[in-house]
Every structure is written in structure tokens, then in C-alpha cells.
Amino acid sequence: MSRLFLEPKQVQVEMNTAGEIVGILWGRRQERVLETNNRWRVADDWWRDPIEREYHFLITPTAALEVFQDMRTGAWFLERIVD
């Protein structure tokens, strides 16, 4: 089942020295990241309210998570949980 948040949840990510995501924290929930399954960039709506995001599809012990980093602010967000 997939759960898409209408308003993405801001999260914190932990990265290793190679720049790979190794952990994610939102609320009181902390997950260890086993692997990054996919990674892609989105740049859109440059004529209105532009977005620039880098998405990561992460595999954890309990779920798969779709997170993105807002490249304009540097903030990280959880957009989808697949369990």
C-alpha cells in the first residue's frame, strides 16, 4: 500500500562521508536506510512558482520511502511511504 502525503512532511536525513543517505528522522520515528533504490531531479514551473527537487527512493527495514530535497532551500521532505 502506498501513502502519498498531500503536504510533504519535513524530515531530517543523516548522510555518510560519501554523501549517501544512511538514516532518516521524522517526528519520533527514526529509520536506518538500507539502500537508495532510485534518484532523480525535477525542475518545473519556472514561469510561476518554480520548484527544484532531488528525489530519492529509499529502502528501510520497515518500508520504502520517497523523499526529496528542496534544492532552493536545502530542506528535506517525506512525500510517500510504501509498505
N, CA, C and O atoms as a GROMACS GRO file, in nm:
protein
  332
    1MET      N    1   0.085  -0.117   0.000
    1MET     CA    2   0.000   0.000   0.000
    1MET      C    3   0.089   0.123   0.000
    1MET      O    4   0.194   0.125   0.064
    2SER      N    5   0.047   0.225  -0.072
    2SER     CA    6   0.123   0.348  -0.082
    2SER      C    7   0.046   0.462  -0.016
    2SER      O    8  -0.074   0.476  -0.035
    3ARG      N    9   0.117   0.542   0.061
    3ARG     CA   10   0.055   0.657   0.127
    3ARG      C   11   0.126   0.784   0.081
    3ARG      O   12   0.241   0.808   0.116
    4LEU      N   13   0.056   0.864   0.002
    4LEU     CA   14   0.108   0.991  -0.050
    4LEU      C   15   0.057   1.104   0.037
    4LEU      O   16  -0.063   1.117   0.058
    5PHE      N   17   0.148   1.185   0.089
    5PHE     CA   18   0.108   1.299   0.170
    5PHE      C   19   0.072   1.417   0.082
    5PHE      O   20   0.149   1.454  -0.007
    6LEU      N   21  -0.044   1.478   0.105
    6LEU     CA   22  -0.082   1.597   0.030
    6LEU      C   23   0.014   1.711   0.059
    6LEU      O   24   0.052   1.787  -0.030
    7GLU      N   25   0.053   1.723   0.184
    7GLU     CA   26   0.156   1.818   0.227
    7GLU      C   27   0.276   1.735   0.273
    7GLU      O   28   0.268   1.670   0.377
    8PRO      N   29   0.386   1.736   0.197
    8PRO     CA   30   0.502   1.658   0.239
    8PRO      C   31   0.548   1.695   0.381
    8PRO      O   32   0.539   1.811   0.421
    9LYS      N   33   0.596   1.595   0.454
    9LYS     CA   34   0.640   1.613   0.593
    9LYS      C   35   0.790   1.646   0.595
    9LYS      O   36   0.870   1.574   0.534
   10GLN      N   37   0.827   1.752   0.664
   10GLN     CA   38   0.969   1.785   0.674
   10GLN      C   39   1.039   1.682   0.761
   10GLN      O   40   0.988   1.643   0.866
   11VAL      N   41   1.156   1.637   0.716
   11VAL     CA   42   1.233   1.534   0.785
   11VAL      C   43   1.379   1.578   0.795
   11VAL      O   44   1.421   1.676   0.734
   12GLN      N   45   1.454   1.503   0.873
   12GLN     CA   46   1.599   1.521   0.880
   12GLN      C   47   1.662   1.396   0.822
   12GLN      O   48   1.614   1.285   0.845
   13VAL      N   49   1.769   1.414   0.746
   13VAL     CA   50   1.841   1.298   0.692
   13VAL      C   51   1.983   1.298   0.747
   13VAL      O   52   2.041   1.403   0.775
   14GLU      N   53   2.035   1.179   0.761
   14GLU     CA   54   2.174   1.161   0.802
   14GLU      C   55   2.249   1.105   0.682
   14GLU      O   56   2.205   1.010   0.618
   15MET      N   57   2.363   1.167   0.652
   15MET     CA   58   2.442   1.124   0.537
   15MET      C   59   2.580   1.079   0.583
   15MET      O   60   2.632   1.127   0.683
   16ASN      N   61   2.637   0.986   0.508
   16ASN     CA   62   2.774   0.943   0.538
   16ASN      C   63   2.872   1.034   0.464
   16ASN      O   64   2.831   1.128   0.397
   17THR      N   65   3.000   1.006   0.477
   17THR     CA   66   3.102   1.093   0.417
   17THR      C   67   3.100   1.088   0.264
   17THR      O   68   3.153   1.178   0.199
   18ALA      N   69   3.039   0.984   0.207
   18ALA     CA   70   3.028   0.972   0.060
   18ALA      C   71   2.906   1.046   0.007
   18ALA      O   72   2.882   1.047  -0.114
   19GLY      N   73   2.826   1.107   0.097
   19GLY     CA   74   2.707   1.180   0.054
   19GLY      C   75   2.584   1.093   0.034
   19GLY      O   76   2.487   1.137  -0.027
   20GLU      N   77   2.587   0.970   0.086
   20GLU     CA   78   2.473   0.879   0.075
   20GLU      C   79   2.386   0.892   0.199
   20GLU      O   80   2.436   0.911   0.310
   21ILE      N   81   2.255   0.881   0.180
   21ILE     CA   82   2.162   0.887   0.293
   21ILE      C   83   2.169   0.755   0.368
   21ILE      O   84   2.152   0.648   0.309
   22VAL      N   85   2.195   0.763   0.499
   22VAL     CA   86   2.205   0.641   0.581
   22VAL      C   87   2.099   0.636   0.690
   22VAL      O   88   2.081   0.532   0.754
   23GLY      N   89   2.030   0.747   0.713
   23GLY     CA   90   1.925   0.750   0.814
   23GLY      C   91   1.828   0.862   0.788
   23GLY      O   92   1.862   0.962   0.724
   24ILE      N   93   1.706   0.846   0.838
   24ILE     CA   94   1.602   0.948   0.822
   24ILE      C   95   1.522   0.956   0.952
   24ILE      O   96   1.494   0.854   1.016
   25LEU      N   97   1.487   1.077   0.991
   25LEU     CA   98   1.415   1.101   1.115
   25LEU      C   99   1.299   1.195   1.087
   25LEU      O  100   1.318   1.304   1.031
   26TRP      N  101   1.177   1.151   1.127
   26TRP     CA  102   1.062   1.241   1.120
   26TRP      C  103   0.976   1.214   1.243
   26TRP      O  104   0.946   1.100   1.277
   27GLY      N  105   0.940   1.323   1.306
   27GLY     CA  106   0.869   1.308   1.433
   27GLY      C  107   0.957   1.231   1.530
   27GLY      O  108   1.073   1.265   1.550
   28ARG      N  109   0.901   1.126   1.590
   28ARG     CA  110   0.979   1.041   1.680
   28ARG      C  111   1.025   0.913   1.613
   28ARG      O  112   1.085   0.826   1.676
   29ARG      N  113   0.998   0.903   1.486
   29ARG     CA  114   1.035   0.781   1.412
   29ARG      C  115   1.170   0.799   1.344
   29ARG      O  116   1.193   0.897   1.273
   30GLN      N  117   1.258   0.703   1.367
   30GLN     CA  118   1.390   0.706   1.306
   30GLN      C  119   1.409   0.576   1.229
   30GLN      O  120   1.380   0.468   1.280
   31GLU      N  121   1.456   0.586   1.106
   31GLU     CA  122   1.476   0.468   1.022
   31GLU      C  123   1.620   0.465   0.971
   31GLU      O  124   1.677   0.568   0.934
   32ARG      N  125   1.675   0.347   0.969
   32ARG     CA  126   1.805   0.324   0.906
   32ARG      C  127   1.779   0.296   0.758
   32ARG      O  128   1.689   0.219   0.725
   33VAL      N  129   1.856   0.357   0.671
   33VAL     CA  130   1.839   0.338   0.527
   33VAL      C  131   1.932   0.225   0.482
   33VAL      O  132   2.053   0.232   0.502
   34LEU      N  133   1.873   0.123   0.422
   34LEU     CA  134   1.949   0.008   0.374
   34LEU      C  135   2.009   0.035   0.236
   34LEU      O  136   2.121  -0.006   0.206
   35GLU      N  137   1.931   0.104   0.152
   35GLU     CA  138   1.980   0.137   0.017
   35GLU      C  139   1.895   0.246  -0.046
   35GLU      O  140   1.780   0.267  -0.010
   36THR      N  141   1.956   0.315  -0.142
   36THR     CA  142   1.882   0.410  -0.226
   36THR      C  143   1.853   0.337  -0.355
   36THR      O  144   1.945   0.301  -0.429
   37ASN      N  145   1.726   0.316  -0.383
   37ASN     CA  146   1.684   0.237  -0.499
   37ASN      C  147   1.684   0.319  -0.627
   37ASN      O  148   1.709   0.266  -0.735
   38ASN      N  149   1.654   0.448  -0.615
   38ASN     CA  150   1.646   0.534  -0.733
   38ASN      C  151   1.668   0.678  -0.690
   38ASN      O  152   1.648   0.713  -0.573
   39ARG      N  153   1.708   0.761  -0.785
   39ARG     CA  154   1.734   0.902  -0.757
   39ARG      C  155   1.708   0.982  -0.885
   39ARG      O  156   1.754   0.942  -0.993
   40TRP      N  157   1.635   1.094  -0.874
   40TRP     CA  158   1.606   1.175  -0.992
   40TRP      C  159   1.581   1.320  -0.953
   40TRP      O  160   1.552   1.350  -0.837
   41ARG      N  161   1.594   1.410  -1.050
   41ARG     CA  162   1.574   1.554  -1.027
   41ARG      C  163   1.452   1.603  -1.103
   41ARG      O  164   1.419   1.554  -1.212
   42VAL      N  165   1.384   1.702  -1.042
   42VAL     CA  166   1.268   1.765  -1.104
   42VAL      C  167   1.288   1.916  -1.096
   42VAL      O  168   1.316   1.970  -0.989
   43ALA      N  169   1.274   1.983  -1.210
   43ALA     CA  170   1.274   2.129  -1.215
   43ALA      C  171   1.154   2.167  -1.301
   43ALA      O  172   1.146   2.129  -1.417
   44ASP      N  173   1.061   2.242  -1.243
   44ASP     CA  174   0.935   2.269  -1.312
   44ASP      C  175   0.878   2.403  -1.270
   44ASP      O  176   0.924   2.464  -1.173
   45ASP      N  177   0.779   2.449  -1.344
   45ASP     CA  178   0.704   2.572  -1.316
   45ASP      C  179   0.793   2.695  -1.305
   45ASP      O  180   0.767   2.783  -1.222
   46TRP      N  181   0.896   2.703  -1.386
   46TRP     CA  182   0.987   2.817  -1.380
   46TRP      C  183   0.917   2.949  -1.409
   46TRP      O  184   0.968   3.055  -1.372
   47TRP      N  185   0.803   2.944  -1.476
   47TRP     CA  186   0.731   3.066  -1.511
   47TRP      C  187   0.636   3.114  -1.401
   47TRP      O  188   0.588   3.228  -1.406
   48ARG      N  189   0.609   3.028  -1.300
   48ARG     CA  190   0.517   3.065  -1.191
   48ARG      C  191   0.591   3.060  -1.057
   48ARG      O  192   0.658   3.155  -1.018
   49ASP      N  193   0.577   2.948  -0.990
   49ASP     CA  194   0.640   2.926  -0.860
   49ASP      C  195   0.736   2.809  -0.879
   49ASP      O  196   0.698   2.693  -0.858
   50PRO      N  197   0.858   2.837  -0.917
   50PRO     CA  198   0.948   2.729  -0.959
   50PRO      C  199   0.981   2.631  -0.845
   50PRO      O  200   0.991   2.668  -0.728
   51ILE      N  201   0.996   2.505  -0.886
   51ILE     CA  202   1.043   2.402  -0.793
   51ILE      C  203   1.168   2.338  -0.851
   51ILE      O  204   1.180   2.318  -0.972
   52GLU      N  205   1.260   2.306  -0.763
   52GLU     CA  206   1.380   2.230  -0.797
   52GLU      C  207   1.399   2.130  -0.685
   52GLU      O  208   1.427   2.166  -0.571
   53ARG      N  209   1.383   2.002  -0.719
   53ARG     CA  210   1.390   1.898  -0.617
   53ARG      C  211   1.477   1.782  -0.666
   53ARG      O  212   1.485   1.754  -0.785
   54GLU      N  213   1.541   1.718  -0.569
   54GLU     CA  214   1.610   1.593  -0.597
   54GLU      C  215   1.543   1.485  -0.513
   54GLU      O  216   1.545   1.490  -0.390
   55TYR      N  217   1.483   1.388  -0.581
   55TYR     CA  218   1.410   1.280  -0.516
   55TYR      C  219   1.501   1.160  -0.493
   55TYR      O  220   1.594   1.134  -0.569
   56HIS      N  221   1.470   1.086  -0.386
   56HIS     CA  222   1.540   0.961  -0.353
   56HIS      C  223   1.434   0.860  -0.310
   56HIS      O  224   1.346   0.891  -0.230
   57PHE      N  225   1.443   0.739  -0.363
   57PHE     CA  226   1.354   0.630  -0.322
   57PHE      C  227   1.438   0.540  -0.232
   57PHE      O  228   1.529   0.471  -0.278
   58LEU      N  229   1.407   0.541  -0.102
   58LEU     CA  230   1.489   0.476  -0.001
   58LEU      C  231   1.424   0.348   0.050
   58LEU      O  232   1.302   0.342   0.068
   59ILE      N  233   1.506   0.248   0.073
   59ILE     CA  234   1.460   0.122   0.130
   59ILE      C  235   1.508   0.117   0.276
   59ILE      O  236   1.627   0.132   0.303
   60THR      N  237   1.412   0.095   0.369
   60THR     CA  238   1.444   0.084   0.512
   60THR      C  239   1.399  -0.056   0.558
   60THR      O  240   1.336  -0.128   0.480
   61PRO      N  241   1.429  -0.094   0.681
   61PRO     CA  242   1.383  -0.225   0.728
   61PRO      C  243   1.231  -0.242   0.732
   61PRO      O  244   1.182  -0.354   0.727
   62THR      N  245   1.155  -0.132   0.741
   62THR     CA  246   1.009  -0.143   0.757
   62THR      C  247   0.928  -0.092   0.639
   62THR      O  248   0.809  -0.122   0.629
   63ALA      N  249   0.989  -0.016   0.549
   63ALA     CA  250   0.912   0.044   0.439
   63ALA      C  251   1.005   0.098   0.332
   63ALA      O  252   1.127   0.099   0.347
   64ALA      N  253   0.945   0.142   0.224
   64ALA     CA  254   1.015   0.217   0.120
   64ALA      C  255   0.964   0.361   0.129
   64ALA      O  256   0.844   0.384   0.143
   65LEU      N  257   1.055   0.457   0.121
   65LEU     CA  258   1.020   0.597   0.140
   65LEU      C  259   1.063   0.679   0.020
   65LEU      O  260   1.172   0.661  -0.033
   66GLU      N  261   0.976   0.768  -0.024
   66GLU     CA  262   1.012   0.863  -0.128
   66GLU      C  263   1.033   0.998  -0.060
   66GLU      O  264   0.939   1.058  -0.008
   67VAL      N  265   1.157   1.045  -0.062
   67VAL     CA  266   1.190   1.173  -0.002
   67VAL      C  267   1.248   1.264  -0.109
   67VAL      O  268   1.295   1.218  -0.213
   68PHE      N  269   1.244   1.394  -0.082
   68PHE     CA  270   1.311   1.487  -0.173
   68PHE      C  271   1.377   1.598  -0.095
   68PHE      O  272   1.337   1.632   0.016
   69GLN      N  273   1.480   1.654  -0.158
   69GLN     CA  274   1.545   1.772  -0.104
   69GLN      C  275   1.506   1.890  -0.192
   69GLN      O  276   1.521   1.885  -0.314
   70ASP      N  277   1.456   1.995  -0.128
   70ASP     CA  278   1.426   2.119  -0.200
   70ASP      C  279   1.560   2.185  -0.228
   70ASP      O  280   1.627   2.232  -0.136
   71MET      N  281   1.600   2.189  -0.354
   71MET     CA  282   1.732   2.239  -0.390
   71MET      C  283   1.743   2.391  -0.372
   71MET      O  284   1.854   2.445  -0.370
   72ARG      N  285   1.631   2.458  -0.358
   72ARG     CA  286   1.633   2.603  -0.336
   72ARG      C  287   1.657   2.637  -0.189
   72ARG      O  288   1.720   2.739  -0.159
   73THR      N  289   1.607   2.554  -0.096
   73THR     CA  290   1.620   2.582   0.046
   73THR      C  291   1.713   2.485   0.119
   73THR      O  292   1.765   2.517   0.226
   74GLY      N  293   1.733   2.366   0.061
   74GLY     CA  294   1.814   2.264   0.126
   74GLY      C  295   1.736   2.174   0.220
   74GLY      O  296   1.790   2.076   0.271
   75ALA      N  297   1.607   2.205   0.244
   75ALA     CA  298   1.523   2.126   0.335
   75ALA      C  299   1.486   1.992   0.271
   75ALA      O  300   1.476   1.980   0.149
   76TRP      N  301   1.466   1.891   0.358
   76TRP     CA  302   1.428   1.757   0.316
   76TRP      C  303   1.284   1.730   0.355
   76TRP      O  304   1.236   1.777   0.459
   77PHE      N  305   1.211   1.652   0.270
   77PHE     CA  306   1.070   1.622   0.292
   77PHE      C  307   1.041   1.477   0.257
   77PHE      O  308   1.100   1.420   0.165
   78LEU      N  309   0.949   1.417   0.333
   78LEU     CA  310   0.895   1.284   0.305
   78LEU      C  311   0.767   1.304   0.227
   78LEU      O  312   0.676   1.372   0.273
   79GLU      N  313   0.758   1.244   0.108
   79GLU     CA  314   0.640   1.260   0.025
   79GLU      C  315   0.552   1.136   0.019
   79GLU      O  316   0.430   1.146   0.005
   80ARG      N  317   0.614   1.017   0.030
   80ARG     CA  318   0.537   0.893   0.014
   80ARG      C  319   0.599   0.780   0.097
   80ARG      O  320   0.721   0.770   0.109
   81ILE      N  321   0.512   0.697   0.154
   81ILE     CA  322   0.554   0.576   0.222
   81ILE      C  323   0.490   0.458   0.150
   81ILE      O  324   0.369   0.456   0.126
   82VAL      N  325   0.571   0.360   0.116
   82VAL     CA  326   0.523   0.237   0.054
   82VAL      C  327   0.557   0.123   0.149
   82VAL      O  328   0.674   0.098   0.177
   83ASP      N  329   0.454   0.054   0.198
   83ASP     CA  330   0.482  -0.056   0.290
   83ASP      C  331   0.418  -0.185   0.244
   83ASP      O  332   0.432  -0.288   0.310
   0.00000   0.00000   0.00000
